[in-house]
Amino acid sequence: MNKVVPLIVAMLAAGQAFAQDPMAPVLGGDQQFWKAYNACDVAGMAAWFSEDVEFYHDRGGATLGHAALVETLKTRLCGNPDSRLRRAAVDATVRVFPLITGSSLYGAVLSGEHVFYVLDAGKPERLDGRARFTHLWLLKDGAWRMTRVLSYDHGPAERPPPK
């Protein structure tokens, strides 16, 4: 019984902190999206995109619309069961900025850097590259969704971090 009370207090405090930080749902959604990405859970990733999503990649071009992006995830990113990517955020670079009109929160810009690891079947994981990202999240009908995704400045993972 003594262990239960501190746990309940901690859970209530976490819930209160979540409610007080308007960006917590965006950061939580981002974490859930990347968890799905690392598992190649296409449906899990797709749930976070708006119907009119636009994805711009400096090496792969533009992918416009939910259906086109989901198809790309299925056939390219997750198309080969023997080869996957794992993404890890560069923690010190991830930032979120609220978008407000009047007194209403309507969106957020999430940006930062991440690194990618290649997971080929039967081989050790290897660090592959580093890139920057900027995601526009919009709040519509009580739900946060990524509407614009920029993936750019892809390069070797060994490059020095930004100043």
Order of alpha helices (4+ residues) and beta strands (2+ residues): alpha-alpha-alpha-beta-beta-alpha-beta-beta-beta-beta-beta
